[in-house]
Amino acid sequence: MIANRKPCWMDGTLVPFDEYLRRVEAARRRAEALCLTRTWIAAQIGRSRGHTTRVLAGRDRGVETLLRIEALLRRVEAGEVAPR
C-alpha cells in the first residue's frame, strides 16, 4: 500500500487520498469489466506493464498514469478504441 497518504493534485484539483484510491478502484473495476489486460492498457498509455499494474493495484501513486488510464477507459467505453 502507498505510505504517503497526503492529498494529490489531479487535473488541477487537490484530491484527498481516499478519493484517489476510490478512483483507482473504479478504474480497476472498469478495466476488468471491459476485459482489458494490463499489458494492453500499458501499451496504449505509454507506460510499463509493471507500473500500470502497481497503480491499478493501489501500490504506487501514479497520478498521471491514473489520468491516462481513465481517459483510455472512456475512449474504449465510447467505442473510439477497440481492444485486441
Jmol script that loads the backbone (N, CA, C; Angstrom):
load data "model"
ATOM      1  N   MET A   1       0.835  -1.174   0.000  1.00  0.00           N
ATOM      2  CA  MET A   1       0.000   0.000   0.000  1.00  0.00           C
ATOM      3  C   MET A   1       0.888   1.248   0.000  1.00  0.00           C
ATOM      4  N   ILE A   2       0.342   2.320  -0.435  1.00  0.00           N
ATOM      5  CA  ILE A   2       1.078   3.574  -0.547  1.00  0.00           C
ATOM      6  C   ILE A   2       1.272   4.172   0.846  1.00  0.00           C
ATOM      7  N   ALA A   3       2.509   4.488   1.203  1.00  0.00           N
ATOM      8  CA  ALA A   3       2.809   5.020   2.529  1.00  0.00           C
ATOM      9  C   ALA A   3       2.400   6.487   2.655  1.00  0.00           C
ATOM     10  N   ASN A   4       2.588   7.259   1.595  1.00  0.00           N
ATOM     11  CA  ASN A   4       2.268   8.682   1.611  1.00  0.00           C
ATOM     12  C   ASN A   4       0.774   8.867   1.363  1.00  0.00           C
ATOM     13  N   ARG A   5       0.036   9.210   2.400  1.00  0.00           N
ATOM     14  CA  ARG A   5      -1.421   9.334   2.288  1.00  0.00           C
ATOM     15  C   ARG A   5      -1.857  10.799   2.166  1.00  0.00           C
ATOM     16  N   LYS A   6      -0.960  11.651   1.697  1.00  0.00           N
ATOM     17  CA  LYS A   6      -1.279  13.067   1.536  1.00  0.00           C
ATOM     18  C   LYS A   6      -2.159  13.267   0.309  1.00  0.00           C
ATOM     19  N   PRO A   7      -2.932  14.353   0.287  1.00  0.00           N
ATOM     20  CA  PRO A   7      -3.725  14.667  -0.913  1.00  0.00           C
ATOM     21  C   PRO A   7      -2.805  14.845  -2.116  1.00  0.00           C
ATOM     22  N   CYS A   8      -3.360  14.692  -3.306  1.00  0.00           N
ATOM     23  CA  CYS A   8      -2.562  14.848  -4.518  1.00  0.00           C
ATOM     24  C   CYS A   8      -3.334  15.691  -5.532  1.00  0.00           C
ATOM     25  N   TRP A   9      -2.585  16.310  -6.430  1.00  0.00           N
ATOM     26  CA  TRP A   9      -3.185  17.139  -7.466  1.00  0.00           C
ATOM     27  C   TRP A   9      -3.582  16.268  -8.648  1.00  0.00           C
ATOM     28  N   MET A  10      -4.840  16.394  -9.068  1.00  0.00           N
ATOM     29  CA  MET A  10      -5.330  15.673 -10.243  1.00  0.00           C
ATOM     30  C   MET A  10      -6.166  16.643 -11.067  1.00  0.00           C
ATOM     31  N   ASP A  11      -5.746  16.881 -12.293  1.00  0.00           N
ATOM     32  CA  ASP A  11      -6.458  17.805 -13.183  1.00  0.00           C
ATOM     33  C   ASP A  11      -6.668  19.172 -12.546  1.00  0.00           C
ATOM     34  N   GLY A  12      -5.668  19.665 -11.836  1.00  0.00           N
ATOM     35  CA  GLY A  12      -5.733  20.992 -11.249  1.00  0.00           C
ATOM     36  C   GLY A  12      -6.545  21.092  -9.971  1.00  0.00           C
ATOM     37  N   THR A  13      -6.942  19.968  -9.408  1.00  0.00           N
ATOM     38  CA  THR A  13      -7.734  19.953  -8.182  1.00  0.00           C
ATOM     39  C   THR A  13      -7.003  19.126  -7.130  1.00  0.00           C
ATOM     40  N   LEU A  14      -6.969  19.630  -5.905  1.00  0.00           N
ATOM     41  CA  LEU A  14      -6.366  18.878  -4.816  1.00  0.00           C
ATOM     42  C   LEU A  14      -7.360  17.814  -4.359  1.00  0.00           C
ATOM     43  N   VAL A  15      -6.980  16.556  -4.530  1.00  0.00           N
ATOM     44  CA  VAL A  15      -7.872  15.428  -4.258  1.00  0.00           C
ATOM     45  C   VAL A  15      -7.410  14.713  -2.991  1.00  0.00           C
ATOM     46  N   PRO A  16      -8.324  14.476  -2.031  1.00  0.00           N
ATOM     47  CA  PRO A  16      -7.945  13.707  -0.845  1.00  0.00           C
ATOM     48  C   PRO A  16      -7.469  12.309  -1.246  1.00  0.00           C
ATOM     49  N   PHE A  17      -6.582  11.740  -0.445  1.00  0.00           N
ATOM     50  CA  PHE A  17      -6.009  10.436  -0.762  1.00  0.00           C
ATOM     51  C   PHE A  17      -7.087   9.366  -0.900  1.00  0.00           C
ATOM     52  N   ASP A  18      -8.106   9.392  -0.053  1.00  0.00           N
ATOM     53  CA  ASP A  18      -9.175   8.391  -0.137  1.00  0.00           C
ATOM     54  C   ASP A  18      -9.922   8.481  -1.462  1.00  0.00           C
ATOM     55  N   GLU A  19     -10.108   9.689  -1.972  1.00  0.00           N
ATOM     56  CA  GLU A  19     -10.758   9.860  -3.278  1.00  0.00           C
ATOM     57  C   GLU A  19      -9.870   9.292  -4.384  1.00  0.00           C
ATOM     58  N   TYR A  20      -8.564   9.518  -4.262  1.00  0.00           N
ATOM     59  CA  TYR A  20      -7.626   8.942  -5.235  1.00  0.00           C
ATOM     60  C   TYR A  20      -7.769   7.424  -5.250  1.00  0.00           C
ATOM     61  N   LEU A  21      -7.805   6.799  -4.070  1.00  0.00           N
ATOM     62  CA  LEU A  21      -7.945   5.341  -4.001  1.00  0.00           C
ATOM     63  C   LEU A  21      -9.278   4.871  -4.572  1.00  0.00           C
ATOM     64  N   ARG A  22     -10.350   5.638  -4.362  1.00  0.00           N
ATOM     65  CA  ARG A  22     -11.653   5.287  -4.951  1.00  0.00           C
ATOM     66  C   ARG A  22     -11.571   5.309  -6.476  1.00  0.00           C
ATOM     67  N   ARG A  23     -10.872   6.293  -7.010  1.00  0.00           N
ATOM     68  CA  ARG A  23     -10.729   6.374  -8.470  1.00  0.00           C
ATOM     69  C   ARG A  23      -9.886   5.229  -9.009  1.00  0.00           C
ATOM     70  N   VAL A  24      -8.859   4.834  -8.271  1.00  0.00           N
ATOM     71  CA  VAL A  24      -8.038   3.684  -8.669  1.00  0.00           C
ATOM     72  C   VAL A  24      -8.902   2.434  -8.710  1.00  0.00           C
ATOM     73  N   GLU A  25      -9.684   2.208  -7.661  1.00  0.00           N
ATOM     74  CA  GLU A  25     -10.544   1.020  -7.597  1.00  0.00           C
ATOM     75  C   GLU A  25     -11.586   1.038  -8.714  1.00  0.00           C
ATOM     76  N   ALA A  26     -12.159   2.197  -8.979  1.00  0.00           N
ATOM     77  CA  ALA A  26     -13.154   2.303 -10.055  1.00  0.00           C
ATOM     78  C   ALA A  26     -12.515   2.000 -11.411  1.00  0.00           C
ATOM     79  N   ALA A  27     -11.314   2.509 -11.639  1.00  0.00           N
ATOM     80  CA  ALA A  27     -10.617   2.244 -12.906  1.00  0.00           C
ATOM     81  C   ALA A  27     -10.302   0.758 -13.046  1.00  0.00           C
ATOM     82  N   ARG A  28      -9.861   0.135 -11.956  1.00  0.00           N
ATOM     83  CA  ARG A  28      -9.552  -1.297 -11.996  1.00  0.00           C
ATOM     84  C   ARG A  28     -10.796  -2.111 -12.335  1.00  0.00           C
ATOM     85  N   ARG A  29     -11.912  -1.771 -11.706  1.00  0.00           N
ATOM     86  CA  ARG A  29     -13.165  -2.499 -11.971  1.00  0.00           C
ATOM     87  C   ARG A  29     -13.654  -2.287 -13.402  1.00  0.00           C
ATOM     88  N   ARG A  30     -13.546  -1.054 -13.894  1.00  0.00           N
ATOM     89  CA  ARG A  30     -13.964  -0.782 -15.275  1.00  0.00           C
ATOM     90  C   ARG A  30     -13.107  -1.566 -16.258  1.00  0.00           C
ATOM     91  N   ALA A  31     -11.793  -1.599 -16.020  1.00  0.00           N
ATOM     92  CA  ALA A  31     -10.887  -2.337 -16.907  1.00  0.00           C
ATOM     93  C   ALA A  31     -11.218  -3.826 -16.892  1.00  0.00           C
ATOM     94  N   GLU A  32     -11.508  -4.360 -15.721  1.00  0.00           N
ATOM     95  CA  GLU A  32     -11.874  -5.778 -15.625  1.00  0.00           C
ATOM     96  C   GLU A  32     -13.196  -6.050 -16.328  1.00  0.00           C
ATOM     97  N   ALA A  33     -14.160  -5.158 -16.161  1.00  0.00           N
ATOM     98  CA  ALA A  33     -15.466  -5.338 -16.807  1.00  0.00           C
ATOM     99  C   ALA A  33     -15.341  -5.318 -18.329  1.00  0.00           C
ATOM    100  N   LEU A  34     -14.388  -4.548 -18.834  1.00  0.00           N
ATOM    101  CA  LEU A  34     -14.166  -4.465 -20.278  1.00  0.00           C
ATOM    102  C   LEU A  34     -13.206  -5.549 -20.774  1.00  0.00           C
ATOM    103  N   CYS A  35     -12.741  -6.392 -19.865  1.00  0.00           N
ATOM    104  CA  CYS A  35     -11.803  -7.486 -20.193  1.00  0.00           C
ATOM    105  C   CYS A  35     -10.506  -6.964 -20.810  1.00  0.00           C
ATOM    106  N   LEU A  36     -10.010  -5.851 -20.300  1.00  0.00           N
ATOM    107  CA  LEU A  36      -8.764  -5.275 -20.805  1.00  0.00           C
ATOM    108  C   LEU A  36      -7.592  -5.801 -19.989  1.00  0.00           C
ATOM    109  N   THR A  37      -6.545  -6.230 -20.662  1.00  0.00           N
ATOM    110  CA  THR A  37      -5.359  -6.687 -19.946  1.00  0.00           C
ATOM    111  C   THR A  37      -4.515  -5.482 -19.561  1.00  0.00           C
ATOM    112  N   ARG A  38      -3.761  -5.637 -18.513  1.00  0.00           N
ATOM    113  CA  ARG A  38      -2.895  -4.542 -18.074  1.00  0.00           C
ATOM    114  C   ARG A  38      -1.779  -4.301 -19.076  1.00  0.00           C
ATOM    115  N   THR A  39      -1.379  -5.349 -19.777  1.00  0.00           N
ATOM    116  CA  THR A  39      -0.365  -5.196 -20.828  1.00  0.00           C
ATOM    117  C   THR A  39      -0.903  -4.309 -21.941  1.00  0.00           C
ATOM    118  N   TRP A  40      -2.143  -4.539 -22.363  1.00  0.00           N
ATOM    119  CA  TRP A  40      -2.748  -3.733 -23.423  1.00  0.00           C
ATOM    120  C   TRP A  40      -2.926  -2.293 -22.956  1.00  0.00           C
ATOM    121  N   ILE A  41      -3.405  -2.107 -21.731  1.00  0.00           N
ATOM    122  CA  ILE A  41      -3.587  -0.754 -21.190  1.00  0.00           C
ATOM    123  C   ILE A  41      -2.245  -0.030 -21.173  1.00  0.00           C
ATOM    124  N   ALA A  42      -1.210  -0.695 -20.665  1.00  0.00           N
ATOM    125  CA  ALA A  42       0.119  -0.080 -20.581  1.00  0.00           C
ATOM    126  C   ALA A  42       0.629   0.332 -21.955  1.00  0.00           C
ATOM    127  N   ALA A  43       0.426  -0.522 -22.951  1.00  0.00           N
ATOM    128  CA  ALA A  43       0.880  -0.199 -24.308  1.00  0.00           C
ATOM    129  C   ALA A  43       0.140   1.012 -24.861  1.00  0.00           C
ATOM    130  N   GLN A  44      -1.132   1.130 -24.559  1.00  0.00           N
ATOM    131  CA  GLN A  44      -1.930   2.237 -25.082  1.00  0.00           C
ATOM    132  C   GLN A  44      -1.580   3.569 -24.433  1.00  0.00           C
ATOM    133  N   ILE A  45      -1.201   3.543 -23.154  1.00  0.00           N
ATOM    134  CA  ILE A  45      -0.918   4.801 -22.456  1.00  0.00           C
ATOM    135  C   ILE A  45       0.573   5.116 -22.388  1.00  0.00           C
ATOM    136  N   GLY A  46       1.410   4.238 -22.945  1.00  0.00           N
ATOM    137  CA  GLY A  46       2.844   4.502 -22.986  1.00  0.00           C
ATOM    138  C   GLY A  46       3.554   4.335 -21.659  1.00  0.00           C
ATOM    139  N   ARG A  47       3.100   3.408 -20.859  1.00  0.00           N
ATOM    140  CA  ARG A  47       3.729   3.115 -19.570  1.00  0.00           C
ATOM    141  C   ARG A  47       4.107   1.637 -19.529  1.00  0.00           C
ATOM    142  N   SER A  48       4.944   1.271 -18.576  1.00  0.00           N
ATOM    143  CA  SER A  48       5.310  -0.145 -18.450  1.00  0.00           C
ATOM    144  C   SER A  48       4.152  -0.920 -17.826  1.00  0.00           C
ATOM    145  N   ARG A  49       4.107  -2.217 -18.123  1.00  0.00           N
ATOM    146  CA  ARG A  49       3.056  -3.054 -17.552  1.00  0.00           C
ATOM    147  C   ARG A  49       3.188  -3.106 -16.032  1.00  0.00           C
ATOM    148  N   GLY A  50       4.432  -3.168 -15.537  1.00  0.00           N
ATOM    149  CA  GLY A  50       4.662  -3.218 -14.093  1.00  0.00           C
ATOM    150  C   GLY A  50       4.128  -1.988 -13.386  1.00  0.00           C
ATOM    151  N   HIS A  51       4.420  -0.817 -13.937  1.00  0.00           N
ATOM    152  CA  HIS A  51       3.939   0.426 -13.327  1.00  0.00           C
ATOM    153  C   HIS A  51       2.418   0.496 -13.392  1.00  0.00           C
ATOM    154  N   THR A  52       1.847   0.146 -14.534  1.00  0.00           N
ATOM    155  CA  THR A  52       0.392   0.161 -14.689  1.00  0.00           C
ATOM    156  C   THR A  52      -0.259  -0.783 -13.688  1.00  0.00           C
ATOM    157  N   THR A  53       0.314  -1.951 -13.511  1.00  0.00           N
ATOM    158  CA  THR A  53      -0.214  -2.927 -12.553  1.00  0.00           C
ATOM    159  C   THR A  53      -0.146  -2.386 -11.134  1.00  0.00           C
ATOM    160  N   ARG A  54       0.976  -1.765 -10.768  1.00  0.00           N
ATOM    161  CA  ARG A  54       1.110  -1.211  -9.413  1.00  0.00           C
ATOM    162  C   ARG A  54       0.108  -0.096  -9.164  1.00  0.00           C
ATOM    163  N   VAL A  55      -0.126   0.754 -10.154  1.00  0.00           N
ATOM    164  CA  VAL A  55      -1.096   1.843  -9.996  1.00  0.00           C
ATOM    165  C   VAL A  55      -2.500   1.275  -9.819  1.00  0.00           C
ATOM    166  N   LEU A  56      -2.890   0.330 -10.680  1.00  0.00           N
ATOM    167  CA  LEU A  56      -4.238  -0.242 -10.592  1.00  0.00           C
ATOM    168  C   LEU A  56      -4.437  -1.096  -9.341  1.00  0.00           C
ATOM    169  N   ALA A  57      -3.350  -1.559  -8.746  1.00  0.00           N
ATOM    170  CA  ALA A  57      -3.443  -2.341  -7.511  1.00  0.00           C
ATOM    171  C   ALA A  57      -3.387  -1.445  -6.275  1.00  0.00           C
ATOM    172  N   GLY A  58      -3.178  -0.137  -6.479  1.00  0.00           N
ATOM    173  CA  GLY A  58      -3.110   0.787  -5.352  1.00  0.00           C
ATOM    174  C   GLY A  58      -1.793   0.728  -4.601  1.00  0.00           C
ATOM    175  N   ARG A  59      -0.749   0.227  -5.240  1.00  0.00           N
ATOM    176  CA  ARG A  59       0.557   0.127  -4.588  1.00  0.00           C
ATOM    177  C   ARG A  59       1.519   1.224  -5.013  1.00  0.00           C
ATOM    178  N   ASP A  60       1.152   2.026  -5.974  1.00  0.00           N
ATOM    179  CA  ASP A  60       2.028   3.080  -6.481  1.00  0.00           C
ATOM    180  C   ASP A  60       1.155   4.285  -6.804  1.00  0.00           C
ATOM    181  N   ARG A  61       1.577   5.454  -6.348  1.00  0.00           N
ATOM    182  CA  ARG A  61       0.804   6.654  -6.641  1.00  0.00           C
ATOM    183  C   ARG A  61       1.272   7.202  -7.978  1.00  0.00           C
ATOM    184  N   GLY A  62       0.549   6.876  -9.008  1.00  0.00           N
ATOM    185  CA  GLY A  62       0.855   7.350 -10.345  1.00  0.00           C
ATOM    186  C   GLY A  62      -0.302   8.197 -10.844  1.00  0.00           C
ATOM    187  N   VAL A  63      -0.349   9.442 -10.400  1.00  0.00           N
ATOM    188  CA  VAL A  63      -1.477  10.310 -10.730  1.00  0.00           C
ATOM    189  C   VAL A  63      -1.624  10.467 -12.235  1.00  0.00           C
ATOM    190  N   GLU A  64      -0.530  10.779 -12.921  1.00  0.00           N
ATOM    191  CA  GLU A  64      -0.605  10.960 -14.375  1.00  0.00           C
ATOM    192  C   GLU A  64      -1.014   9.657 -15.059  1.00  0.00           C
ATOM    193  N   THR A  65      -0.492   8.547 -14.562  1.00  0.00           N
ATOM    194  CA  THR A  65      -0.852   7.245 -15.136  1.00  0.00           C
ATOM    195  C   THR A  65      -2.332   6.968 -14.938  1.00  0.00           C
ATOM    196  N   LEU A  66      -2.853   7.237 -13.746  1.00  0.00           N
ATOM    197  CA  LEU A  66      -4.279   7.018 -13.490  1.00  0.00           C
ATOM    198  C   LEU A  66      -5.132   7.886 -14.411  1.00  0.00           C
ATOM    199  N   LEU A  67      -4.738   9.128 -14.616  1.00  0.00           N
ATOM    200  CA  LEU A  67      -5.498  10.004 -15.513  1.00  0.00           C
ATOM    201  C   LEU A  67      -5.493   9.455 -16.937  1.00  0.00           C
ATOM    202  N   ARG A  68      -4.353   8.927 -17.381  1.00  0.00           N
ATOM    203  CA  ARG A  68      -4.280   8.333 -18.723  1.00  0.00           C
ATOM    204  C   ARG A  68      -5.151   7.084 -18.818  1.00  0.00           C
ATOM    205  N   ILE A  69      -5.149   6.271 -17.763  1.00  0.00           N
ATOM    206  CA  ILE A  69      -5.983   5.060 -17.751  1.00  0.00           C
ATOM    207  C   ILE A  69      -7.454   5.442 -17.814  1.00  0.00           C
ATOM    208  N   GLU A  70      -7.865   6.428 -17.015  1.00  0.00           N
ATOM    209  CA  GLU A  70      -9.267   6.862 -17.027  1.00  0.00           C
ATOM    210  C   GLU A  70      -9.670   7.377 -18.405  1.00  0.00           C
ATOM    211  N   ALA A  71      -8.791   8.140 -19.051  1.00  0.00           N
ATOM    212  CA  ALA A  71      -9.093   8.653 -20.393  1.00  0.00           C
ATOM    213  C   ALA A  71      -9.215   7.506 -21.391  1.00  0.00           C
ATOM    214  N   LEU A  72      -8.323   6.528 -21.297  1.00  0.00           N
ATOM    215  CA  LEU A  72      -8.391   5.364 -22.185  1.00  0.00           C
ATOM    216  C   LEU A  72      -9.690   4.593 -21.964  1.00  0.00           C
ATOM    217  N   LEU A  73     -10.071   4.398 -20.718  1.00  0.00           N
ATOM    218  CA  LEU A  73     -11.312   3.673 -20.424  1.00  0.00           C
ATOM    219  C   LEU A  73     -12.523   4.396 -21.006  1.00  0.00           C
ATOM    220  N   ARG A  74     -12.525   5.728 -20.913  1.00  0.00           N
ATOM    221  CA  ARG A  74     -13.634   6.497 -21.509  1.00  0.00           C
ATOM    222  C   ARG A  74     -13.684   6.282 -23.018  1.00  0.00           C
ATOM    223  N   ARG A  75     -12.512   6.266 -23.668  1.00  0.00           N
ATOM    224  CA  ARG A  75     -12.461   6.058 -25.123  1.00  0.00           C
ATOM    225  C   ARG A  75     -12.927   4.660 -25.503  1.00  0.00           C
ATOM    226  N   VAL A  76     -12.543   3.656 -24.722  1.00  0.00           N
ATOM    227  CA  VAL A  76     -12.981   2.280 -25.001  1.00  0.00           C
ATOM    228  C   VAL A  76     -14.491   2.176 -24.813  1.00  0.00           C
ATOM    229  N   GLU A  77     -14.997   2.742 -23.729  1.00  0.00           N
ATOM    230  CA  GLU A  77     -16.443   2.692 -23.457  1.00  0.00           C
ATOM    231  C   GLU A  77     -17.246   3.429 -24.521  1.00  0.00           C
ATOM    232  N   ALA A  78     -16.658   4.473 -25.104  1.00  0.00           N
ATOM    233  CA  ALA A  78     -17.340   5.234 -26.155  1.00  0.00           C
ATOM    234  C   ALA A  78     -17.210   4.565 -27.522  1.00  0.00           C
ATOM    235  N   GLY A  79     -16.399   3.532 -27.616  1.00  0.00           N
ATOM    236  CA  GLY A  79     -16.220   2.826 -28.880  1.00  0.00           C
ATOM    237  C   GLY A  79     -15.188   3.449 -29.795  1.00  0.00           C
ATOM    238  N   GLU A  80     -14.421   4.412 -29.294  1.00  0.00           N
ATOM    239  CA  GLU A  80     -13.399   5.069 -30.107  1.00  0.00           C
ATOM    240  C   GLU A  80     -12.159   4.198 -30.283  1.00  0.00           C
ATOM    241  N   VAL A  81     -11.895   3.340 -29.309  1.00  0.00           N
ATOM    242  CA  VAL A  81     -10.739   2.447 -29.335  1.00  0.00           C
ATOM    243  C   VAL A  81     -11.248   1.040 -29.080  1.00  0.00           C
ATOM    244  N   ALA A  82     -10.796   0.105 -29.893  1.00  0.00           N
ATOM    245  CA  ALA A  82     -11.214  -1.291 -29.717  1.00  0.00           C
ATOM    246  C   ALA A  82     -10.020  -2.121 -29.269  1.00  0.00           C
ATOM    247  N   PRO A  83     -10.133  -2.779 -28.125  1.00  0.00           N
ATOM    248  CA  PRO A  83      -9.024  -3.627 -27.678  1.00  0.00           C
ATOM    249  C   PRO A  83      -8.869  -4.843 -28.569  1.00  0.00           C
ATOM    250  N   ARG A  84      -7.652  -5.310 -28.678  1.00  0.00           N
ATOM    251  CA  ARG A  84      -7.389  -6.504 -29.497  1.00  0.00           C
ATOM    252  C   ARG A  84      -7.399  -7.730 -28.637  1.00  0.00           C
TER     253      ARG A  84
END
end "model"
wireframe off; spacefill off
backbone 0.3
color backbone group
